[in-house]
Amino acid sequence: PNLMAGSLRRKKTNTIGLIVPDNSNPLFAELSRAIEDIGFSSGYSVMLCNSAYDFNKELEYIRALRSKRVDGLIIIPTTIQANHINRLVENMLPVVVMDRSVPDVKADTVLLDNFKGTYDATIHLIKLGHRCIGYIDRPFDLPHSLDRVRGYRKALEDHKIKLQENLIVRGGFSYEGGAKAMQILLKQKPIPTALLAFNDISAIGAMRAIKDQGLSVPEDISVVGFDDIPQSSYTIPGLTTVHFPKYKMAEAASKLLLEKMKGIEGSASEQRSEIVLSLRLVVRESTSKVKWK
């Protein structure tokens, strides 16, 4: 049978589009796999696209997925622009935005409580006696990254610890980016006794830079990541990190999209859902009480 012809008659292709920034990142790989598994169990194939943090590439993939007549789209956008996503919703394509807060977007969204995640992580370090805490941020700002650094700042403020702006350094999306950012922090005086990184990749890169300087984790510098990717439990020492509930996010996003596609809420409805998932700190061996000040 001609499956495409049959799909056109039914106006349904049983395919879902998924656009992520970088599937080589273990976080996005896990999310993608979970969405694929959930989609498959519901009778849908998933078409995966990597935007590589490039807005133009994101737009091209959206055009390609539309031309293949996907029944719905789950997207982690590269920017806070809502116009191109809203046009899809207005044209009756069910869309769910995942892991990004996009102002004025008309699509359903599934988010994390990023502020609480870094707030709790910073409090953990403060309770261990750390007062000089560095922070490796992402290369450019998005709402979720601003929430994370805001959580770090608020925890310091609530404990009357003076924020040192020179201890906030931007890294990259790679292990090397985390290592380079840590090298900058290691040149500060005094050297921070603890580090909070925007994600686990940056934290693991930072741990390497600390070791290369002849220092130890956590004896000299405690390190906390964010995401709880599989590698974080296999580093030596194991990385303390904020757990990202990947399967819960994939499940919530898939459920919202399936409901839209089945017309339970109506894809043309202006009513939108927003789900915010809570986070928890996973304490491993990379953090300990401060040894020096």
Secondary structure, 3 states (H helix, E strand, C coil): CCHHHHHHHHCCCCEEEEEECCCCCHHHHHHHHHHHHHHHHCCCEEEEEECCCCHHHHHHHHHHHHHCCCCEEEECCCCCCCHHHHHHHHCCCCEEEECCCCCCCCCEEEEECHHHHHHHHHHHHHHCCCCCEEEEECCCCCHHHHHHHHHHHHHHHHCCCCCCHHHEEECCCCHHHHHHHHHHHCCCCCCCCEEEECCHHHHHHHHHHHHHCCCCCCCCCEEEEEECCHHHHCCCCCCEEEECCHHHHHHHHHHHHHHHHCCCCCCCCCCCCEEEECCEEECCCCCCCCCCC
